Amino acid sequence: MIKKFLYLEWKAFSRSASFGKNLAMKILIGFLMIYFSLIFIGMGVGAFYVLKEMKLEPLVTVNKFLIYYFLLDLIIRLLLQSIPVLNIKPLLVLPFKKPTIVHFSLGKTALSFFNWVHALFFIPFSVVLILNGYDVVEIIFWHLGIMAMIYINNFLNIILSNIDKLFAVFVILIVVFGGAQYYKLFDITTFTTPFFQNFYDIDGVFLIPILVLIGLYAFTFKYFEKNLYLDAGLSVKHDVASTENLTWLNQFGTLGTFLKNDIKLIKRNKRSKTTIVMSVIFLFYGLIFFANPHQPPAMHIFAGIFVSGGFLFVFGQFVPSWDSSYYQLMMTQNIPYRGYITAKWWLIVIVTFISTILASFYLFYGWEVYLTIVVGAIYNIGVNSHLVLLGGAFTKTPIDLSNAGGAFGDKKAFNVNSMLLSLPKIFLPLLLYWLGLHFADKTLALSLVAGAGILGFIFKEKVFSLIEKRYKIEKYSTISAYKQKN
């Protein structure tokens, strides 16, 4: 039976409308996964010796920060992990046993990159510990306990992925615990370090997370088996409808109608709500670069673009996939592509402007830092906003609005064309900024980046004509791809 499921999975993959276009990108992503896997292995091998040079006990130090490691892992899963499951509904009318369907679906999650990538760090680290005199059996027990914690996160993500506000809860936990530890108000690691250290020090303690994992798997299995009905847990749950007229947008005509639809879409759906959360997170991205004096000066504009452009990157790159559920109906109406594209552009511009205002707390680092963010916003509005809309013409994967980033059955669209279009978003401003610094000073560097954004705004209508033409060319292939829901 499992062999039959694997066969069906391969057919679904190879017959997908996006198979040909996305195959090259999947190969590229595969190479990137290999690259980052090697980095994790290197970190696992080198962590012991780096900590030794810092006069720290390696195992205790790693155990000290595991609480933050696991919390951050869970946040990343809630945001990004697409849980690989079967398309269950068609199987329910076939002679397949429900336990087999659920076991296979949950078993697939164990093979996720978000799980085994951790082993690439912990296995080399464990081997190095053994080679440096640590007890072999105790290290194996410690390693089993840590990997059980990783898989506990995996099943927590499955159970909790549909709770919208949970992401914010875990972010707040990290911020509160990290801030309290930094300012020496409260140190959560005082309580968690002994627990993780006991995986090594005390025989049998490693069984605690393993037993929790078994219980969590059993709970998850029972939950999905119980709701494995066409008219039960898998049915669409409808919320109570609320009326939002947004009549003040009527003065903008067709543009206002599109904007109203986009605002309602963002407010009412789980997946689109995550774009707002991600935009807020991007506001703090600059702290990595502006607060670090060792960062190359050219990376400041990189931070400036991401601080103001969070919404642009997480929302704009999936235009028109946000409308995939009713795209076919929309294309049967007398709707001008120019109005549709312009509405998306204005939404991106408005949120970019708001993000730039909210980022004013960077004035704490000085006027030059905030000016870098403003220049990044100008480039985002003048250049990157056009590029993400143009890249949308090549987006062929529908979005399930009812699910957040880690939802069942969710996919993301990657293709070579949109990947190539993403290069000028980052590397062109970096190049312009570097040239300005190389031949003059920061004033010229910022002027070159801002100038590129202003030129993009000046030639907006011509660029929009090219984007509109590309959308029309890709219209029918996009409709065909959006018909495929799996």
C-alpha positions as CSV (number, residue, x, y, z in Angstrom):
1,M,0.0,0.0,0.0
2,I,2.8,2.4,0.8
3,K,4.4,1.6,-2.6
4,K,1.1,2.6,-4.2
5,F,1.1,5.9,-2.3
6,L,4.7,6.6,-3.4
7,Y,3.6,5.9,-7.0
8,L,0.7,8.4,-6.7
9,E,3.0,11.0,-5.3
10,W,5.4,10.7,-8.2
11,K,2.5,11.0,-10.7
12,A,1.2,14.1,-9.0
13,F,4.7,15.6,-9.1
14,S,5.5,14.7,-12.8
15,R,2.1,15.6,-14.2
16,S,1.9,19.0,-12.5
17,A,1.4,22.0,-14.8
18,S,4.4,23.6,-13.3
19,F,6.7,20.6,-13.5
20,G,8.6,21.7,-16.6
21,K,9.0,25.3,-15.6
22,N,9.9,24.5,-12.0
23,L,12.2,21.5,-12.6
24,A,15.3,23.7,-13.2
25,M,14.5,25.7,-10.0
26,K,14.0,22.5,-8.0
27,I,17.4,21.3,-9.2
28,L,18.9,24.7,-8.2
29,I,17.2,24.5,-4.8
30,G,18.6,21.0,-4.5
31,F,22.2,22.4,-4.9
32,L,21.4,25.1,-2.4
33,M,20.3,22.5,0.1
34,I,23.5,20.6,-0.4
35,Y,25.5,23.9,0.1
36,F,23.7,24.7,3.3
37,S,24.0,21.1,4.4
38,L,27.7,21.3,4.1
39,I,27.7,24.5,6.1
40,F,25.7,22.8,8.9
41,I,28.2,19.9,8.9
42,G,31.1,22.4,9.1
43,M,29.4,24.2,12.0
44,G,28.9,20.9,13.8
45,V,32.5,19.9,13.5
46,G,33.9,23.4,14.3
47,A,31.6,24.3,17.2
48,F,33.6,22.2,19.7
49,Y,36.9,23.8,18.8
50,V,35.6,27.3,18.6
51,L,34.0,27.0,22.1
52,K,37.2,25.5,23.5
53,E,39.2,28.5,22.2
54,M,36.7,30.7,24.0
55,K,37.4,28.8,27.2
56,L,33.8,27.4,27.3
57,E,32.7,23.9,28.0
58,P,31.2,22.8,24.6
59,L,28.4,20.5,25.6
60,V,27.2,22.7,28.5
61,T,27.3,25.8,26.3
62,V,25.3,24.2,23.5
63,N,22.8,22.9,26.1
64,K,22.5,26.4,27.5
65,F,21.1,27.9,24.3
66,L,19.0,24.9,23.1
67,I,15.8,26.5,24.5
68,Y,16.2,29.4,22.1
69,Y,17.3,27.0,19.3
70,F,14.1,25.0,19.6
71,L,11.8,28.1,20.0
72,L,13.4,29.6,16.9
73,D,13.0,26.3,15.0
74,L,9.3,26.2,15.8
75,I,8.8,29.8,14.7
76,I,10.5,29.1,11.4
77,R,8.4,25.9,10.9
78,L,5.2,27.8,11.6
79,L,6.2,30.4,9.0
80,L,7.8,28.4,6.3
81,Q,7.4,24.6,6.6
82,S,4.9,23.3,4.1
83,I,3.7,20.0,5.5
84,P,3.9,17.3,2.8
85,V,0.7,15.3,2.9
86,L,-1.3,13.3,0.4
87,N,-4.3,14.8,-1.4
88,I,-6.5,13.0,1.0
89,K,-10.0,13.7,-0.2
90,P,-9.9,11.6,-3.4
91,L,-8.5,8.7,-1.4
92,L,-11.5,8.6,0.9
93,V,-13.7,7.1,-1.8
94,L,-11.2,4.4,-2.6
95,P,-10.6,1.1,-0.7
96,F,-7.7,2.5,1.4
97,K,-7.6,2.0,5.1
98,K,-7.7,5.3,7.1
99,P,-4.8,4.3,9.4
100,T,-2.6,3.7,6.4
101,I,-3.4,7.0,4.9
102,V,-2.7,8.9,8.1
103,H,0.5,7.0,8.9
104,F,1.9,7.7,5.4
105,S,0.9,11.3,5.6
106,L,2.5,11.9,9.0
107,G,5.5,9.7,8.0
108,K,6.3,12.0,5.1
109,T,6.8,14.9,7.5
110,A,9.7,13.0,9.1
111,L,11.6,13.3,5.8
112,S,11.2,17.1,5.7
113,F,14.3,19.3,5.2
114,F,13.3,21.1,8.4
115,N,13.9,17.9,10.4
116,W,17.0,16.2,8.9
117,V,19.0,19.4,8.5
118,H,19.4,19.5,12.3
119,A,21.1,16.1,12.3
120,L,23.8,17.6,10.0
121,F,24.8,19.8,12.9
122,F,24.2,17.5,15.9
123,I,25.7,14.3,14.5
124,P,29.1,15.8,13.6
125,F,29.1,17.7,17.0
126,S,28.4,14.4,18.8
127,V,31.1,12.6,16.9
128,V,33.6,15.3,17.8
129,L,32.6,15.1,21.4
130,I,33.2,11.3,21.4
131,L,36.6,11.8,19.8
132,N,37.5,14.2,22.5
133,G,36.9,11.8,25.4
134,Y,33.2,12.1,26.1
135,D,31.4,8.9,27.0
136,V,30.1,7.2,23.9
137,V,26.9,5.8,25.3
138,E,26.0,9.0,27.1
139,I,26.5,11.1,24.0
140,I,24.3,8.7,22.0
141,F,21.6,9.1,24.7
142,W,22.0,12.9,24.6
143,H,21.8,12.9,20.8
144,L,18.6,10.8,20.8
145,G,17.0,13.2,23.3
146,I,17.9,16.2,21.2
147,M,16.6,14.7,18.0
148,A,13.4,13.7,19.8
149,M,12.9,17.4,20.6
150,I,13.3,18.3,16.9
151,Y,10.6,15.9,16.0
152,I,8.4,17.1,18.8
153,N,8.6,20.5,17.1
154,N,7.6,18.8,13.9
155,F,4.4,17.4,15.3
156,L,3.6,20.6,17.3
157,N,3.8,22.4,14.0
158,I,1.3,20.0,12.4
159,I,-1.1,20.5,15.3
160,L,-0.7,24.2,15.9
161,S,-0.2,25.4,12.3
162,N,-3.8,26.6,12.1
163,I,-3.7,28.8,15.2
164,D,-3.1,32.3,13.7
165,K,-1.8,34.1,16.8
166,L,0.6,31.3,17.9
167,F,3.5,32.7,15.8
168,A,3.4,36.0,17.7
169,V,3.3,34.1,21.0
170,F,6.6,32.3,20.3
171,V,8.2,35.5,19.0
172,I,7.2,37.3,22.2
173,L,8.6,34.5,24.3
174,I,12.0,34.7,22.6
175,V,12.1,38.5,22.8
176,V,11.0,38.5,26.5
177,F,13.4,35.7,27.6
178,G,16.3,37.0,25.5
179,G,15.8,40.6,26.7
180,A,15.5,39.5,30.3
181,Q,18.6,37.5,30.0
182,Y,20.6,40.3,28.3
183,Y,19.6,42.8,31.0
184,K,20.2,40.2,33.7
185,L,16.6,40.3,35.0
186,F,15.8,36.6,34.5
187,D,17.7,33.8,33.0
188,I,15.5,31.1,31.5
189,T,18.6,29.0,30.7
190,T,19.2,28.5,34.4
191,F,16.2,26.1,34.4
192,T,16.5,24.6,30.9
193,T,20.3,23.9,30.8
194,P,20.2,21.2,33.6
195,F,17.3,19.5,31.7
196,F,19.2,19.2,28.5
197,Q,22.5,18.4,30.3
198,N,20.8,15.6,32.1
199,F,20.3,13.8,28.8
200,Y,24.1,13.2,29.1
201,D,24.6,13.1,32.9
202,I,21.7,10.9,34.0
203,D,20.8,7.6,32.4
204,G,17.2,7.4,31.2
205,V,16.4,11.1,31.2
206,F,16.6,11.1,27.4
207,L,13.6,8.8,27.4
208,I,11.4,11.7,28.5
209,P,11.3,13.6,25.2
210,I,11.1,10.2,23.3
211,L,8.0,9.3,25.3
212,V,6.6,12.7,24.7
213,L,7.2,12.3,21.0
214,I,5.5,8.9,20.9
215,G,2.5,10.4,22.8
216,L,2.4,13.4,20.5
217,Y,2.5,11.2,17.4
218,A,-0.4,9.1,18.8
219,F,-2.4,12.2,19.6
220,T,-1.8,13.6,16.1
221,F,-2.7,10.3,14.5
222,K,-5.9,10.0,16.5
223,Y,-6.9,13.5,15.7
224,F,-6.5,13.2,11.9
225,E,-8.0,9.7,11.8
226,K,-11.0,10.9,13.7
227,N,-11.5,13.8,11.3
228,L,-10.7,11.9,8.1
229,Y,-14.2,12.4,6.6
230,L,-15.3,14.4,3.6
231,D,-17.9,16.1,5.7
232,A,-16.0,16.5,8.9
233,G,-12.5,17.8,9.6
234,L,-11.5,18.2,6.0
235,S,-14.5,20.3,5.1
236,V,-14.1,24.1,4.8
237,K,-15.0,26.0,7.9
238,H,-16.9,29.2,7.2
239,D,-16.6,32.1,9.6
240,V,-19.4,34.5,10.3
241,A,-19.3,37.1,7.5
242,S,-18.8,40.7,8.3
243,T,-19.6,43.7,6.1
244,E,-16.8,46.1,5.2
245,N,-17.9,48.7,2.7
246,L,-14.7,50.8,2.6
247,T,-16.8,53.3,0.8
248,W,-14.0,56.0,1.0
249,L,-12.2,54.0,-1.8
250,N,-15.0,54.4,-4.2
251,Q,-13.7,57.8,-5.2
252,F,-10.8,56.1,-7.0
253,G,-13.1,54.2,-9.4
254,T,-11.8,50.8,-10.6
255,L,-8.5,51.2,-8.7
256,G,-10.5,51.6,-5.5
257,T,-12.5,48.4,-6.2
258,F,-9.3,46.4,-6.6
259,L,-7.8,48.0,-3.5
260,K,-11.0,47.1,-1.5
261,N,-10.7,43.5,-2.6
262,D,-7.0,43.3,-1.6
263,I,-7.6,44.8,1.8
264,K,-10.4,42.4,2.5
265,L,-8.3,39.5,1.3
266,I,-5.5,40.4,3.6
267,K,-7.8,40.9,6.7
268,R,-9.9,37.8,6.2
269,N,-7.4,35.0,5.3
270,K,-4.8,33.2,7.3
271,R,-2.1,33.0,4.6
272,S,-2.4,36.7,3.7
273,K,-2.4,37.7,7.4
274,T,1.1,36.3,7.6
275,T,2.3,38.9,5.2
276,I,1.6,41.6,7.7
277,V,3.4,39.6,10.4
278,M,6.4,39.1,8.2
279,S,6.4,42.8,7.2
280,V,6.7,43.7,10.9
281,I,9.6,41.2,11.4
282,F,11.4,42.7,8.4
283,L,11.4,46.1,10.2
284,F,13.9,44.7,12.7
285,Y,16.1,43.1,10.0
286,G,18.4,46.2,10.0
287,L,19.4,45.5,13.6
288,I,21.6,42.7,12.3
289,F,23.6,45.1,10.1
290,F,23.4,48.6,11.6
291,A,24.2,47.3,15.1
292,N,27.2,45.3,13.9
293,P,30.3,47.5,13.2
294,H,32.0,44.5,11.5
295,Q,29.5,44.4,8.6
296,P,30.8,45.7,5.2
297,P,29.4,49.2,4.5
298,A,27.8,48.1,1.3
299,M,25.5,45.8,3.3
300,H,23.8,48.8,4.8
301,I,21.8,49.4,1.7
302,F,20.9,45.7,1.7
303,A,19.4,46.1,5.1
304,G,17.7,49.4,4.1
305,I,15.9,47.6,1.2
306,F,14.6,44.7,3.4
307,V,13.5,47.0,6.3
308,S,11.2,49.0,4.1
309,G,10.4,46.2,1.6
310,G,9.1,43.4,3.8
311,F,5.6,43.5,2.4
312,L,6.8,44.0,-1.1
313,F,8.8,40.7,-1.0
314,V,6.3,38.5,0.9
315,F,3.1,39.8,-0.8
316,G,4.3,41.1,-4.2
317,Q,6.1,38.0,-5.2
318,F,2.8,36.0,-5.1
319,V,0.8,38.4,-7.4
320,P,-1.5,37.1,-8.9
321,S,-1.5,33.9,-7.0
322,W,-3.4,35.6,-4.2
323,D,-6.4,35.7,-6.6
324,S,-5.9,32.1,-7.9
325,S,-9.1,30.8,-6.4
326,Y,-11.2,33.1,-8.5
327,Y,-8.7,34.0,-11.2
328,Q,-10.7,32.2,-13.9
329,L,-13.9,34.1,-13.1
330,M,-12.0,37.4,-13.0
331,M,-10.6,36.8,-16.5
332,T,-14.1,36.3,-17.8
333,Q,-15.1,39.8,-16.7
334,N,-14.3,43.1,-18.4
335,I,-11.4,43.9,-16.1
336,P,-8.5,45.9,-17.5
337,Y,-5.1,44.4,-16.6
338,R,-3.7,47.9,-16.2
339,G,-6.1,48.6,-13.4
340,Y,-5.4,45.3,-11.7
341,I,-1.7,45.8,-11.8
342,T,-1.9,49.4,-10.7
343,A,-4.0,48.5,-7.7
344,K,-1.4,45.9,-6.6
345,W,1.4,48.5,-7.1
346,W,-0.4,51.1,-5.0
347,L,-1.0,48.6,-2.2
348,I,2.8,47.8,-2.2
349,V,3.7,51.5,-2.3
350,I,1.4,52.4,0.6
351,V,2.7,49.6,2.9
352,T,6.3,50.4,1.9
353,F,5.7,54.1,2.9
354,I,4.1,53.0,6.2
355,S,7.0,50.6,6.9
356,T,9.5,53.4,6.3
357,I,7.7,55.6,8.8
358,L,7.6,52.8,11.4
359,A,11.3,52.3,10.9
360,S,12.0,55.8,12.2
361,F,13.3,54.2,15.4
362,Y,16.5,53.6,13.5
363,L,17.2,57.3,14.1
364,F,18.7,56.0,17.3
365,Y,21.7,54.9,15.1
366,G,21.9,58.3,13.4
367,W,20.5,60.2,10.5
368,E,22.7,58.4,8.0
369,V,21.2,55.0,8.9
370,Y,17.6,56.2,8.6
371,L,18.5,57.9,5.3
372,T,19.8,54.6,4.0
373,I,16.4,53.1,4.8
374,V,14.6,55.9,3.1
375,V,16.8,55.4,0.0
376,G,16.0,51.7,0.1
377,A,12.3,52.6,0.2
378,I,12.7,54.8,-2.9
379,Y,14.4,52.0,-4.8
380,N,11.7,49.5,-3.7
381,I,9.0,51.8,-5.0
382,G,10.7,52.8,-8.2
383,V,12.3,49.5,-9.2
384,N,11.5,46.5,-7.0
385,S,7.8,47.1,-7.1
386,H,7.9,46.7,-10.9
387,L,10.1,43.6,-10.7
388,V,7.8,41.7,-8.3
389,L,4.8,42.5,-10.5
390,L,6.6,41.4,-13.6
391,G,7.7,38.2,-11.8
392,G,4.1,37.6,-10.9
393,A,3.3,36.9,-14.6
394,F,5.4,33.8,-14.3
395,T,3.9,32.6,-11.1
396,K,1.9,29.4,-11.8
397,T,1.1,28.0,-8.4
398,P,-2.2,28.6,-6.6
399,I,-2.3,29.8,-3.0
400,D,-4.6,28.3,-0.4
401,L,-5.8,31.4,1.4
402,S,-7.3,29.4,4.3
403,N,-3.9,28.1,5.4
404,A,-0.9,29.9,6.8
405,G,2.7,29.3,5.6
406,G,3.0,25.9,7.3
407,A,-0.4,24.7,6.3
408,F,-1.3,21.3,4.8
409,G,-1.0,21.0,1.1
410,D,0.4,24.5,0.6
411,K,2.9,25.1,-2.1
412,K,5.1,28.0,-3.2
413,A,5.9,29.0,-6.7
414,F,9.5,29.0,-7.9
415,N,10.6,29.3,-11.5
416,V,13.7,30.4,-13.4
417,N,12.1,33.6,-14.8
418,S,11.1,34.9,-11.4
419,M,14.4,33.9,-9.9
420,L,16.3,35.8,-12.6
421,L,14.1,38.8,-12.0
422,S,14.9,38.7,-8.3
423,L,18.6,39.3,-8.9
424,P,18.2,43.1,-9.7
425,K,16.1,43.5,-6.5
426,I,19.2,42.9,-4.4
427,F,22.4,43.0,-6.4
428,L,21.7,46.1,-8.5
429,P,21.4,48.4,-5.5
430,L,24.4,46.7,-3.9
431,L,26.4,47.3,-7.0
432,L,25.3,51.0,-7.3
433,Y,26.0,51.6,-3.6
434,W,29.5,49.9,-3.8
435,L,30.4,52.0,-6.9
436,G,29.4,55.2,-5.1
437,L,31.6,54.2,-2.1
438,H,34.4,53.1,-4.3
439,F,34.7,56.2,-6.4
440,A,33.5,58.8,-3.9
441,D,31.6,58.6,-0.6
442,K,28.3,57.5,1.0
443,T,26.5,60.6,-0.4
444,L,27.2,59.5,-4.0
445,A,26.4,55.9,-3.1
446,L,22.9,56.8,-1.7
447,S,22.3,59.2,-4.7
448,L,22.9,56.4,-7.2
449,V,20.5,54.0,-5.5
450,A,17.9,56.7,-5.0
451,G,18.4,57.9,-8.7
452,A,17.6,54.4,-9.9
453,G,14.4,54.4,-7.9
454,I,13.4,57.8,-9.2
455,L,14.1,56.8,-12.8
456,G,11.9,53.7,-12.3
457,F,9.1,56.0,-11.1
458,I,9.5,58.4,-14.1
459,F,9.2,55.5,-16.6
460,K,6.4,53.8,-14.6
461,E,3.9,53.9,-17.4
462,K,6.2,52.4,-20.0
463,V,7.2,49.7,-17.6
464,F,3.6,49.0,-16.8
465,S,2.9,48.5,-20.5
466,L,5.5,45.8,-20.7
467,I,4.2,44.1,-17.5
468,E,0.6,44.3,-18.9
469,K,1.8,42.7,-22.2
470,R,3.5,39.9,-20.4
471,Y,0.4,39.2,-18.2
472,K,-1.7,38.9,-21.4
473,I,0.8,36.5,-22.9
474,E,0.8,34.3,-19.8
475,K,-2.9,34.5,-19.2
476,Y,-4.1,31.1,-20.5
477,S,-1.1,29.1,-19.1
478,T,-1.7,30.8,-15.7
479,I,-5.4,29.9,-15.8
480,S,-4.6,26.3,-16.7
481,A,-2.0,26.0,-13.9
482,Y,-4.5,27.5,-11.3
483,K,-7.0,24.8,-12.2
484,Q,-4.6,22.3,-10.6
485,K,-5.1,22.4,-6.8
486,N,-2.6,19.7,-5.9
